[in-house]
Amino acid sequence: MSTGFGPIRIAVATALLTLTLGLGGCASVYNQPLNAPSANPFHGIVRPAEAAESGGTGAPGLRSDTVIGLAFSGGGTRAAAFAYGVLDRMAQTPTAKHGQLLDHIGVISGVSGGSIMAAYYGLKGPAALTDFRARYLTQDLMSQLNTSLSLGNISRALGGGANTDTALRDWFNAHLFHDATFGSLIGKRPVTIINASDIYNRTPFLFSPQTFAAACSDITQYPIAAAVAASAAVPGAFAPVVIETFPEQCQTPLPNWITAAANNVDAPPLLRAYARGMTDIRSGRVKYVKLFDGGLTDNLGLSGITIIRAGQSTPYGPLRPEEAVNLRRLMFLVVDAGQGPKGDWSRTLEGPAGKDLVGAVVDVLVDANSQATYTAFEATMKAWREQIVKWRCGLKSAEVSRLRGRGGPWSCRDLKFTVARISFDQLGPERAKLLNAVPTSFTLPADSVDEVAKAGGDALSANPAFQRFLSEM
């Protein structure tokens, strides 16, 4: 499982195999919900109508005609190190006349291990790069968790999870987030999206004001560390993180597009499933939302952005009109530290068996979801670009001047969207094999951290689409 974490993955596999042998009578293990009810869940963020139009981010407008989006995949500390290497190389990359490259990041999405880097960068900005290696990448987080193959851990795994989220959340707070809440992220650029998996509705769960408003809860009070713990909660190794719903506490309406998509049998499956999940939360049919590792539904962290765009009522949303008119170049980098095929059972008549069988089956499911979400995201970006161009070319010249805030040359078709994948396999087969051998654990040796981080920077620099993007800036 590409979202697993070394010894934890072995514990999960063993627990599942033991379950098939009929082990029962396990004590229940569960997490307490940390979110609180709110009569006005959008208070202090943005008015509900604006939240519906913007995807609920409430973020300030873009300040440039050149924008970068980032999605950090799952894969434990290996994924966090790879994402760190990409950001660090961006910080070192000069631009001709557009300031620092990091200043152009408009959105950053993270899942599982990638959510740790995404959340820390979203909180601290470029300053995160000065201490993330020391505060997280070279620390021994695994020593704080139950990972041994003991009967007690197996029993807890079968009772809900070998670990509650407390140790993980407390460690993240002590080393990275220091009790910061989403109130420190909402309304900032880049927009930060943390992704988990709603296992009842089998859909991505977005830690966004819109999602929490459906539950009549205030996201600004929710701990960032708890969201990251949910995004990285491998089933069996952890009990699911719980969000309580309070449908009787507020009158804030769901956005119209959610109601429409939930009732539209012809809506895209991902969008309809997400919308039905939101209506179930608001109706009270789901009292407790149970969250596991975001990689179960999308190990690349792209579904949230696809959902936000699909729910817009304008050709340019979630951009504002003035942003859509001034935008010229948007590049979305999908930073993928997922594992390739592994094991030698493909060279023998026997196998896979035991933990290899469980791991192979889960990897198939995770990778299939990731491939589907990447394809859907590419199609979304292509259609979005075409819709913005059509809208821009239909504007009157006076409206263009008003939205631009200035006169001068301008072409309604001068808009380019690029999606580029940054991954191990772009560094050649030998180096990719060495990188794939680095385990997806919470704890890695310092030399492995540095090797993976350098690979992230090298893969970015070697990417032809990224180099074209730089030259066009």
The 8 nearest C-alpha neighbors of each residue, nearest first, counted from 0:
[[1, 362, 3, 2, 361, 358, 365, 359],
 [2, 0, 74, 337, 3, 338, 362, 73],
 [1, 3, 74, 73, 0, 294, 75, 111],
 [4, 2, 0, 8, 1, 439, 233, 5],
 [440, 3, 5, 439, 7, 8, 75, 441],
 [4, 6, 440, 8, 7, 439, 438, 3],
 [7, 5, 9, 8, 146, 4, 10, 440],
 [8, 6, 10, 4, 9, 5, 146, 236],
 [7, 9, 11, 3, 5, 6, 10, 4],
 [10, 8, 6, 12, 7, 11, 13, 5],
 [9, 11, 7, 13, 8, 12, 148, 14],
 [12, 10, 8, 14, 235, 9, 13, 236],
 [13, 11, 9, 354, 15, 14, 10, 357],
 [12, 14, 10, 16, 11, 15, 17, 9],
 [15, 13, 17, 11, 153, 16, 12, 10],
 [16, 14, 18, 12, 17, 13, 11, 19],
 [15, 17, 13, 19, 18, 14, 12, 20],
 [16, 18, 14, 20, 19, 15, 13, 22],
 [17, 19, 15, 20, 21, 16, 22, 14],
 [18, 20, 16, 21, 17, 15, 22, 14],
 [21, 19, 17, 18, 22, 16, 15, 23],
 [22, 20, 18, 19, 23, 17, 16, 24],
 [21, 23, 18, 20, 17, 24, 19, 25],
 [24, 22, 25, 21, 18, 157, 154, 158],
 [23, 25, 26, 22, 158, 154, 157, 27],
 [26, 24, 158, 154, 23, 27, 157, 155],
 [25, 27, 158, 28, 24, 155, 154, 157],
 [26, 28, 158, 159, 25, 29, 155, 157],
 [29, 27, 159, 158, 160, 155, 238, 26],
 [30, 28, 238, 159, 163, 27, 31, 239],
 [31, 29, 163, 240, 241, 32, 238, 164],
 [30, 32, 33, 241, 29, 240, 242, 243],
 [33, 31, 241, 242, 34, 243, 30, 240],
 [34, 32, 31, 35, 221, 242, 241, 243],
 [33, 35, 32, 221, 242, 216, 243, 36],
 [34, 36, 216, 33, 37, 217, 243, 220],
 [37, 35, 216, 215, 245, 248, 217, 38],
 [36, 38, 216, 40, 39, 215, 217, 248],
 [37, 39, 249, 248, 40, 215, 36, 250],
 [40, 38, 37, 42, 41, 249, 251, 215],
 [39, 41, 217, 212, 37, 216, 42, 215],
 [42, 40, 44, 39, 45, 43, 46, 47],
 [43, 41, 39, 44, 40, 45, 46, 217],
 [42, 44, 41, 45, 46, 40, 219, 182],
 [45, 43, 41, 42, 57, 46, 186, 185],
 [44, 46, 57, 41, 50, 49, 43, 47],
 [45, 47, 49, 48, 50, 41, 44, 42],
 [48, 46, 50, 49, 51, 45, 41, 251],
 [49, 47, 51, 50, 46, 52, 254, 45],
 [50, 48, 52, 46, 51, 47, 53, 45],
 [49, 51, 55, 47, 53, 52, 48, 54],
 [52, 50, 48, 49, 54, 254, 53, 55],
 [51, 53, 49, 50, 54, 311, 317, 48],
 [54, 52, 317, 50, 55, 51, 49, 56],
 [55, 53, 307, 51, 56, 50, 52, 317],
 [54, 56, 50, 209, 53, 208, 51, 57],
 [57, 55, 58, 54, 53, 185, 186, 50],
 [56, 58, 186, 45, 55, 44, 50, 185],
 [59, 57, 186, 187, 56, 188, 60, 190],
 [60, 58, 186, 187, 61, 57, 188, 62],
 [61, 59, 62, 58, 322, 319, 318, 188],
 [60, 62, 63, 322, 59, 105, 64, 66],
 [61, 63, 60, 64, 322, 103, 65, 59],
 [62, 64, 65, 61, 66, 103, 326, 325],
 [63, 65, 326, 327, 325, 328, 66, 62],
 [66, 64, 328, 63, 329, 327, 326, 103],
 [67, 65, 329, 103, 105, 104, 328, 330],
 [68, 66, 104, 330, 103, 331, 329, 105],
 [67, 69, 331, 106, 105, 104, 107, 332],
 [68, 70, 107, 332, 331, 333, 108, 106],
 [69, 71, 108, 333, 109, 300, 107, 334],
 [72, 70, 113, 109, 334, 82, 108, 299],
 [73, 71, 299, 335, 113, 298, 110, 334],
 [72, 74, 111, 112, 2, 113, 110, 298],
 [73, 75, 2, 78, 439, 112, 1, 337],
 [76, 74, 112, 439, 440, 77, 78, 441],
 [77, 75, 79, 441, 78, 112, 80, 440],
 [76, 78, 80, 75, 79, 439, 74, 81],
 [77, 79, 74, 336, 81, 76, 80, 113],
 [78, 80, 76, 113, 82, 77, 112, 81],
 [81, 79, 83, 452, 77, 82, 78, 448],
 [80, 82, 455, 452, 78, 84, 83, 451],
 [83, 81, 85, 79, 84, 80, 78, 71],
 [82, 84, 80, 86, 81, 85, 87, 79],
 [85, 83, 452, 455, 456, 87, 81, 82],
 [84, 86, 456, 455, 82, 88, 83, 87],
 [87, 85, 89, 83, 88, 84, 90, 82],
 [86, 88, 84, 90, 89, 85, 83, 91],
 [89, 87, 456, 91, 85, 90, 86, 84],
 [88, 90, 86, 92, 91, 87, 100, 85],
 [91, 89, 87, 88, 92, 101, 86, 100],
 [90, 92, 88, 89, 93, 87, 100, 99],
 [93, 91, 89, 90, 88, 94, 100, 99],
 [94, 92, 91, 95, 99, 100, 90, 98],
 [95, 93, 96, 97, 98, 92, 100, 99],
 [94, 96, 97, 93, 472, 98, 469, 470],
 [97, 95, 94, 98, 472, 93, 99, 100],
 [96, 98, 94, 95, 99, 472, 100, 63],
 [99, 97, 96, 100, 94, 102, 95, 93],
 [98, 100, 101, 102, 97, 94, 93, 90],
 [99, 101, 102, 103, 89, 90, 98, 94],
 [100, 102, 103, 99, 104, 90, 89, 125],
 [103, 101, 100, 99, 104, 98, 105, 125],
 [102, 104, 66, 101, 67, 100, 105, 65],
 [105, 103, 67, 101, 102, 68, 189, 106],
 [104, 106, 189, 68, 67, 66, 188, 103],
 [107, 105, 190, 189, 68, 104, 191, 69],
 [106, 108, 69, 191, 70, 68, 190, 117],
 [109, 107, 192, 70, 191, 300, 193, 69],
 [108, 110, 114, 71, 113, 117, 193, 300],
 [109, 111, 114, 113, 194, 73, 300, 293],
 [110, 112, 231, 73, 230, 114, 113, 293],
 [113, 111, 75, 73, 74, 114, 79, 78],
 [112, 114, 71, 109, 79, 110, 72, 73],
 [113, 115, 109, 110, 117, 111, 112, 116],
 [116, 114, 113, 118, 117, 112, 119, 227],
 [115, 117, 119, 114, 79, 118, 113, 120],
 [118, 116, 114, 120, 109, 115, 119, 121],
 [119, 117, 121, 115, 120, 116, 114, 122],
 [120, 118, 122, 116, 121, 117, 123, 115],
 [119, 121, 124, 123, 117, 122, 127, 118],
 [120, 122, 118, 119, 124, 191, 123, 117],
 [121, 123, 119, 120, 184, 124, 118, 183],
 [124, 122, 120, 127, 126, 121, 119, 125],
 [123, 125, 120, 126, 121, 127, 122, 119],
 [126, 124, 127, 128, 123, 120, 101, 129],
 [125, 127, 128, 124, 129, 123, 130, 120],
 [128, 126, 125, 123, 120, 129, 124, 131],
 [127, 129, 126, 131, 130, 125, 87, 83],
 [128, 130, 127, 126, 131, 132, 125, 133],
 [129, 131, 133, 132, 128, 134, 127, 126],
 [132, 130, 134, 133, 128, 135, 127, 129],
 [131, 133, 136, 130, 135, 134, 137, 128],
 [132, 134, 130, 131, 135, 137, 136, 138],
 [135, 133, 131, 132, 174, 130, 136, 175],
 [134, 136, 138, 132, 131, 137, 133, 174],
 [135, 137, 132, 138, 133, 76, 131, 134],
 [136, 138, 445, 135, 133, 132, 443, 139],
 [139, 137, 135, 136, 140, 442, 134, 133],
 [140, 138, 442, 141, 142, 137, 441, 443],
 [139, 141, 142, 143, 442, 441, 138, 144],
 [142, 140, 143, 144, 139, 441, 442, 146],
 [141, 143, 140, 144, 139, 145, 146, 442],
 [142, 144, 141, 140, 166, 145, 167, 139],
 [145, 143, 141, 142, 146, 162, 166, 140],
 [144, 146, 147, 162, 161, 152, 143, 142],
 [147, 145, 7, 144, 6, 148, 10, 152],
 [146, 148, 149, 145, 152, 10, 6, 7],
 [149, 147, 10, 152, 146, 150, 153, 13],
 [150, 148, 151, 152, 147, 153, 146, 154],
 [151, 149, 153, 152, 154, 148, 155, 147],
 [150, 152, 154, 149, 153, 155, 148, 161],
 [153, 151, 155, 161, 149, 154, 150, 156],
 [152, 154, 156, 150, 14, 155, 151, 149],
 [153, 155, 151, 157, 152, 156, 25, 150],
 [156, 154, 161, 158, 152, 157, 160, 153],
 [157, 155, 160, 161, 235, 153, 158, 154],
 [156, 158, 154, 155, 159, 153, 25, 160],
 [157, 159, 27, 155, 25, 26, 156, 28],
 [160, 158, 28, 238, 156, 157, 27, 29],
 [159, 161, 156, 238, 237, 235, 236, 162],
 [160, 162, 156, 155, 236, 152, 237, 235],
 [163, 161, 237, 160, 236, 238, 145, 164],
 [162, 164, 238, 165, 237, 30, 29, 160],
 [163, 165, 167, 166, 168, 162, 228, 30],
 [166, 164, 168, 163, 167, 169, 30, 162],
 [167, 165, 169, 168, 164, 170, 143, 144],
 [166, 168, 170, 164, 165, 169, 171, 228],
 [167, 169, 165, 171, 224, 170, 166, 225],
 [170, 168, 172, 166, 171, 167, 165, 173],
 [169, 171, 173, 167, 172, 168, 166, 174],
 [172, 170, 168, 174, 175, 169, 173, 224],
 [171, 173, 177, 176, 169, 170, 175, 178],
 [174, 172, 170, 171, 177, 175, 169, 176],
 [173, 175, 171, 172, 134, 170, 176, 135],
 [176, 174, 171, 172, 177, 173, 134, 119],
 [175, 177, 172, 179, 178, 171, 224, 174],
 [178, 176, 172, 179, 173, 175, 174, 171],
 [179, 177, 172, 176, 222, 180, 224, 223],
 [180, 178, 176, 177, 222, 223, 183, 181],
 [181, 179, 222, 223, 182, 221, 220, 183],
 [182, 180, 219, 184, 183, 221, 223, 185],
 [181, 183, 219, 180, 185, 184, 220, 218],
 [182, 184, 181, 180, 185, 179, 122, 219],
 [185, 183, 181, 182, 187, 122, 186, 121],
 [186, 184, 182, 187, 181, 183, 56, 57],
 [185, 187, 58, 57, 59, 184, 56, 188],
 [188, 186, 58, 185, 184, 189, 190, 59],
 [189, 187, 190, 105, 58, 59, 186, 106],
 [188, 190, 105, 106, 104, 187, 191, 107],
 [189, 191, 106, 188, 107, 187, 105, 58],
 [192, 190, 107, 121, 108, 189, 106, 193],
 [191, 193, 108, 107, 109, 194, 206, 190],
 [192, 194, 109, 206, 114, 108, 205, 110],
 [195, 193, 205, 110, 293, 204, 230, 109],
 [293, 194, 196, 230, 204, 292, 203, 291],
 [197, 195, 293, 203, 204, 291, 290, 198],
 [196, 198, 290, 202, 201, 204, 199, 200],
 [197, 199, 201, 200, 196, 289, 290, 291],
 [200, 198, 201, 197, 289, 288, 202, 276],
 [199, 201, 202, 198, 197, 276, 272, 273],
 [202, 200, 198, 199, 197, 196, 203, 296],
 [201, 203, 197, 200, 196, 273, 296, 204],
 [202, 204, 196, 296, 195, 197, 205, 194],
 [205, 203, 195, 196, 197, 194, 202, 206],
 [206, 204, 194, 207, 193, 303, 203, 210],
 [205, 207, 193, 194, 192, 204, 210, 226],
 [206, 208, 210, 209, 205, 211, 55, 56],
 [209, 207, 211, 55, 210, 218, 212, 56],
 [208, 210, 212, 55, 207, 211, 213, 50],
 [211, 209, 213, 207, 212, 208, 205, 206],
 [210, 212, 214, 216, 208, 213, 209, 218],
 [213, 211, 215, 209, 214, 40, 210, 216],
 [212, 214, 281, 210, 211, 215, 277, 280],
 [213, 215, 244, 211, 212, 216, 245, 281],
 [216, 214, 212, 245, 37, 213, 249, 36],
 [215, 217, 36, 37, 211, 214, 40, 212],
 [218, 216, 40, 219, 37, 220, 211, 35],
 [217, 219, 221, 220, 208, 211, 181, 216],
 [218, 220, 182, 181, 217, 221, 180, 185],
 [219, 221, 218, 180, 217, 182, 181, 222],
 [220, 222, 218, 180, 219, 181, 34, 223],
 [223, 221, 180, 225, 224, 179, 178, 181],
 [222, 224, 180, 226, 225, 181, 179, 227],
 [225, 223, 227, 168, 222, 226, 171, 172],
 [226, 224, 228, 222, 223, 227, 168, 229],
 [227, 225, 229, 223, 228, 224, 230, 222],
 [226, 228, 230, 224, 229, 225, 114, 115],
 [227, 229, 225, 231, 226, 230, 232, 168],
 [230, 228, 226, 232, 227, 231, 240, 291],
 [229, 231, 195, 111, 292, 293, 227, 228],
 [230, 232, 111, 292, 228, 229, 233, 112],
 [233, 231, 292, 291, 229, 237, 230, 228],
 [232, 234, 292, 236, 237, 231, 291, 3],
 [235, 233, 236, 237, 232, 291, 160, 238],
 [236, 234, 160, 156, 11, 237, 161, 233],
 [235, 237, 161, 160, 234, 233, 7, 11],
 [238, 236, 160, 162, 235, 232, 161, 163],
 [237, 239, 160, 159, 163, 29, 162, 28],
 [240, 238, 290, 291, 289, 241, 237, 232],
 [239, 241, 290, 229, 289, 30, 238, 291],
 [240, 242, 32, 289, 288, 239, 290, 287],
 [243, 241, 288, 32, 287, 34, 244, 289],
 [244, 242, 287, 32, 286, 288, 241, 34],
 [243, 245, 214, 286, 246, 287, 280, 242],
 [244, 246, 215, 247, 248, 214, 36, 243],
 [247, 245, 281, 248, 283, 215, 214, 244],
 [246, 248, 245, 249, 215, 250, 283, 281],
 [247, 249, 38, 246, 245, 215, 37, 36],
 [250, 248, 38, 215, 251, 247, 39, 246],
 [249, 251, 252, 248, 38, 39, 247, 215],
 [250, 252, 249, 253, 39, 212, 47, 40],
 [253, 251, 250, 254, 47, 213, 255, 212],
 [252, 254, 255, 213, 251, 257, 258, 278],
 [255, 253, 256, 51, 257, 252, 258, 48],
 [254, 256, 258, 257, 259, 253, 51, 252],
 [255, 257, 259, 254, 258, 310, 260, 311],
 [258, 256, 274, 260, 259, 255, 254, 261],
 [257, 259, 261, 255, 256, 260, 262, 274],
 [258, 260, 256, 262, 257, 261, 263, 255],
 [261, 259, 263, 271, 257, 262, 258, 256],
 [262, 260, 275, 274, 271, 258, 259, 263],
 [263, 261, 259, 260, 264, 258, 271, 275],
 [264, 262, 260, 265, 266, 261, 259, 271],
 [263, 265, 266, 262, 271, 261, 260, 267],
 [266, 264, 263, 267, 268, 260, 271, 262],
 [265, 267, 263, 264, 271, 260, 268, 270],
 [268, 266, 270, 269, 271, 265, 260, 264],
 [269, 267, 271, 270, 272, 266, 265, 273],
 [270, 268, 272, 271, 267, 273, 202, 306],
 [269, 271, 273, 267, 268, 272, 306, 274],
 [272, 270, 274, 261, 268, 260, 273, 269],
 [273, 271, 275, 269, 274, 270, 268, 276],
 [272, 274, 276, 270, 271, 275, 202, 269],
 [275, 273, 257, 261, 271, 277, 276, 272],
 [276, 274, 261, 278, 272, 277, 273, 271],
 [275, 277, 273, 279, 274, 278, 200, 272],
 [276, 278, 274, 280, 275, 279, 213, 281],
 [277, 279, 281, 275, 280, 276, 282, 274],
 [280, 278, 276, 282, 284, 277, 281, 285],
 [281, 279, 277, 285, 278, 283, 282, 214],
 [280, 282, 278, 246, 213, 279, 283, 214],
 [283, 281, 279, 284, 280, 278, 246, 285],
 [282, 284, 285, 280, 281, 286, 246, 279],
 [283, 285, 279, 282, 286, 280, 281, 278],
 [286, 284, 280, 283, 279, 287, 288, 244],
 [285, 287, 244, 283, 243, 284, 288, 280],
 [288, 286, 243, 242, 285, 244, 289, 241],
 [287, 289, 242, 241, 243, 290, 197, 285],
 [290, 288, 241, 239, 240, 197, 198, 287],
 [291, 289, 197, 240, 239, 196, 229, 241],
 [290, 292, 232, 196, 239, 229, 195, 233],
 [291, 293, 232, 230, 231, 233, 294, 195],
 [195, 292, 294, 196, 230, 194, 295, 110],
 [298, 295, 293, 297, 292, 296, 2, 73],
 [294, 296, 293, 365, 297, 292, 196, 298],
 [295, 297, 294, 203, 293, 196, 368, 202],
 [298, 296, 294, 369, 299, 300, 368, 295],
 [294, 297, 299, 73, 72, 369, 300, 110],
 [300, 298, 72, 297, 301, 369, 71, 70],
 [299, 301, 110, 109, 70, 297, 298, 108],
 [300, 302, 303, 299, 304, 305, 372, 376],
 [303, 301, 305, 304, 300, 306, 372, 297],
 [304, 302, 306, 305, 301, 307, 205, 300],
 [303, 305, 307, 306, 302, 301, 308, 376],
 [304, 306, 302, 308, 303, 307, 376, 309],
 [307, 305, 309, 303, 304, 308, 270, 302],
 [308, 306, 304, 54, 310, 305, 309, 303],
 [307, 309, 305, 310, 306, 311, 304, 317],
 [310, 308, 306, 307, 311, 305, 270, 379],
 [309, 311, 308, 307, 256, 306, 312, 257],
 [312, 310, 316, 308, 313, 309, 52, 317],
 [311, 313, 310, 314, 316, 52, 256, 309],
 [314, 312, 316, 315, 311, 317, 52, 386],
 [315, 313, 386, 387, 316, 390, 312, 383],
 [314, 316, 387, 313, 318, 323, 317, 320],
 [317, 315, 318, 313, 311, 314, 319, 53],
 [316, 318, 53, 52, 54, 315, 308, 319],
 [319, 317, 316, 315, 322, 323, 320, 53],
 [318, 320, 322, 321, 323, 316, 317, 315],
 [321, 319, 323, 322, 324, 318, 315, 402],
 [320, 322, 402, 324, 323, 319, 403, 325],
 [323, 321, 319, 325, 320, 324, 326, 318],
 [322, 324, 320, 326, 321, 325, 318, 315],
 [325, 323, 321, 322, 326, 320, 403, 391],
 [324, 326, 322, 64, 323, 403, 321, 327],
 [325, 327, 64, 323, 324, 322, 328, 65],
 [328, 326, 414, 64, 413, 65, 415, 325],
 [329, 327, 65, 415, 414, 416, 326, 66],
 [328, 330, 66, 416, 67, 65, 417, 415],
 [331, 329, 417, 67, 416, 418, 68, 332],
 [330, 332, 68, 418, 69, 67, 417, 419],
 [331, 333, 69, 419, 420, 334, 418, 68],
 [334, 332, 420, 70, 421, 335, 69, 419],
 [335, 333, 421, 71, 70, 332, 420, 72],
 [334, 336, 422, 72, 337, 421, 333, 71],
 [337, 335, 78, 422, 74, 72, 334, 81],
 [338, 336, 1, 335, 74, 73, 339, 72],
 [339, 337, 1, 435, 336, 340, 74, 341],
 [338, 340, 341, 337, 435, 1, 432, 424],
 [341, 339, 338, 342, 359, 362, 435, 343],
 [342, 340, 339, 343, 338, 435, 359, 436],
 [341, 343, 344, 340, 345, 355, 351, 346],
 [342, 344, 345, 346, 341, 347, 351, 350],
 [343, 345, 346, 347, 350, 351, 342, 349],
 [344, 346, 343, 347, 342, 348, 350, 351],
 [347, 345, 344, 343, 348, 349, 342, 350],
 [348, 346, 344, 349, 345, 350, 343, 351],
 [347, 349, 350, 346, 345, 344, 351, 343],
 [350, 348, 347, 351, 344, 352, 345, 346],
 [351, 349, 352, 344, 348, 347, 356, 345],
 [350, 352, 356, 355, 344, 349, 353, 359],
 [353, 351, 356, 350, 355, 354, 357, 349],
 [352, 354, 356, 355, 357, 351, 16, 12],
 [353, 355, 357, 12, 356, 358, 352, 13],
 [356, 354, 358, 353, 352, 351, 357, 359],
 [355, 357, 352, 351, 359, 354, 353, 358],
 [358, 356, 354, 360, 359, 355, 12, 361],
 [359, 357, 355, 361, 356, 360, 0, 354],
 [358, 360, 362, 356, 357, 361, 355, 363],
 [359, 361, 363, 357, 362, 358, 356, 364],
 [360, 362, 364, 358, 363, 0, 359, 365],
 [363, 361, 0, 359, 365, 364, 360, 366],
 [364, 362, 360, 366, 361, 365, 367, 359],
 [363, 365, 361, 367, 362, 366, 368, 360],
 [366, 364, 362, 368, 367, 363, 295, 361],
 [367, 365, 369, 363, 368, 364, 362, 370],
 [366, 368, 370, 364, 369, 365, 363, 371],
 [369, 367, 371, 365, 366, 370, 297, 372],
 [370, 368, 366, 372, 297, 371, 367, 298],
 [369, 371, 367, 373, 368, 372, 366, 374],
 [370, 372, 368, 374, 369, 373, 375, 367],
 [371, 373, 375, 369, 374, 370, 376, 302],
 [374, 372, 376, 370, 375, 371, 369, 377],
 [373, 375, 371, 377, 376, 372, 370, 378],
 [376, 374, 372, 378, 373, 377, 379, 371],
 [375, 377, 379, 373, 378, 374, 305, 372],
 [378, 376, 380, 374, 379, 375, 373, 381],
 [377, 379, 375, 381, 376, 380, 382, 374],
 [380, 378, 376, 382, 377, 381, 383, 375],
 [379, 381, 383, 377, 378, 382, 384, 376],
 [382, 380, 378, 384, 383, 379, 377, 385],
 [381, 383, 385, 379, 384, 380, 378, 386],
 [384, 382, 380, 386, 385, 381, 379, 387],
 [383, 385, 387, 381, 382, 386, 380, 388],
 [384, 386, 382, 388, 383, 387, 389, 381],
 [387, 385, 383, 389, 314, 388, 384, 382],
 [386, 388, 390, 384, 315, 389, 385, 314],
 [389, 387, 391, 385, 390, 386, 412, 392],
 [390, 388, 386, 392, 387, 391, 385, 393],
 [389, 391, 387, 393, 388, 392, 386, 394],
 [392, 390, 388, 411, 393, 394, 389, 387],
 [391, 393, 411, 389, 390, 394, 388, 412],
 [394, 392, 390, 391, 389, 395, 388, 411],
 [395, 393, 391, 392, 398, 399, 396, 390],
 [394, 396, 398, 397, 399, 393, 392, 391],
 [395, 397, 399, 398, 400, 394, 401, 393],
 [398, 396, 400, 399, 395, 401, 394, 402],
 [399, 397, 401, 395, 396, 400, 402, 394],
 [398, 400, 396, 402, 397, 401, 403, 395],
 [401, 399, 403, 397, 398, 402, 406, 405],
 [402, 400, 398, 404, 399, 403, 397, 405],
 [401, 403, 321, 399, 404, 400, 398, 324],
 [404, 402, 400, 405, 401, 399, 325, 321],
 [405, 403, 401, 402, 400, 406, 399, 321],
 [404, 406, 403, 400, 407, 401, 402, 399],
 [407, 405, 400, 408, 404, 403, 409, 399],
 [406, 408, 409, 405, 400, 403, 410, 404],
 [409, 407, 410, 406, 405, 411, 400, 413],
 [408, 410, 407, 411, 413, 406, 412, 325],
 [411, 409, 413, 412, 408, 392, 414, 391],
 [410, 412, 392, 391, 413, 388, 409, 414],
 [413, 411, 410, 414, 388, 392, 391, 389],
 [412, 414, 410, 411, 327, 415, 409, 388],
 [415, 413, 327, 412, 328, 416, 326, 388],
 [414, 416, 328, 327, 329, 417, 413, 384],
 [417, 415, 329, 330, 328, 384, 414, 418],
 [418, 416, 330, 331, 329, 419, 415, 464],
 [417, 419, 331, 330, 332, 377, 420, 416],
 [420, 418, 332, 333, 331, 417, 464, 421],
 [419, 421, 333, 332, 334, 422, 418, 335],
 [422, 420, 334, 335, 333, 458, 459, 419],
 [423, 421, 335, 424, 425, 336, 420, 334],
 [424, 422, 431, 425, 426, 336, 434, 458],
 [423, 425, 431, 426, 422, 427, 428, 430],
 [426, 424, 423, 427, 422, 458, 421, 431],
 [427, 425, 424, 423, 431, 430, 458, 428],
 [426, 428, 425, 430, 429, 424, 431, 423],
 [429, 427, 431, 430, 432, 424, 426, 425],
 [430, 428, 432, 431, 427, 433, 426, 434],
 [429, 431, 433, 432, 428, 427, 426, 434],
 [430, 432, 423, 428, 434, 424, 433, 429],
 [431, 433, 435, 429, 430, 434, 428, 436],
 [434, 432, 430, 436, 431, 435, 429, 437],
 [435, 433, 431, 436, 437, 432, 430, 451],
 [436, 434, 432, 437, 433, 338, 431, 339],
 [435, 437, 433, 434, 438, 432, 431, 338],
 [436, 438, 435, 434, 439, 447, 433, 77],
 [439, 437, 440, 5, 436, 4, 77, 435],
 [440, 438, 4, 75, 74, 5, 77, 3],
 [4, 439, 441, 5, 75, 442, 438, 76],
 [440, 442, 76, 75, 141, 4, 140, 443],
 [443, 441, 139, 440, 141, 140, 76, 138],
 [444, 442, 447, 445, 448, 440, 137, 441],
 [445, 443, 447, 446, 448, 137, 442, 449],
 [444, 446, 448, 447, 137, 449, 443, 136],
 [445, 447, 449, 448, 444, 450, 443, 451],
 [448, 446, 450, 444, 445, 449, 451, 443],
 [449, 447, 445, 451, 446, 450, 80, 452],
 [448, 450, 452, 446, 447, 451, 453, 445],
 [449, 451, 447, 453, 448, 452, 446, 454],
 [450, 452, 454, 448, 81, 453, 449, 80],
 [453, 451, 84, 81, 80, 449, 455, 454],
 [454, 452, 456, 450, 455, 451, 84, 449],
 [453, 455, 451, 457, 452, 456, 458, 450],
 [456, 454, 84, 81, 85, 452, 458, 453],
 [455, 457, 85, 84, 88, 459, 453, 454],
 [456, 458, 454, 460, 459, 455, 461, 453],
 [459, 457, 461, 455, 456, 460, 454, 421],
 [460, 458, 456, 462, 457, 461, 421, 85],
 [461, 459, 457, 458, 462, 456, 466, 465],
 [460, 462, 458, 459, 457, 463, 466, 465],
 [461, 463, 459, 465, 460, 464, 458, 466],
 [464, 462, 466, 465, 467, 461, 460, 468],
 [465, 463, 467, 466, 462, 468, 419, 417],
 [466, 464, 468, 462, 467, 463, 469, 459],
 [465, 467, 463, 469, 468, 464, 470, 462],
 [468, 466, 470, 464, 469, 465, 471, 463],
 [467, 469, 465, 471, 466, 470, 464, 472],
 [470, 468, 466, 472, 467, 471, 465, 94],
 [469, 471, 467, 472, 468, 466, 465, 94],
 [472, 470, 468, 469, 467, 328, 466, 65],
 [471, 469, 470, 468, 95, 97, 94, 65]]
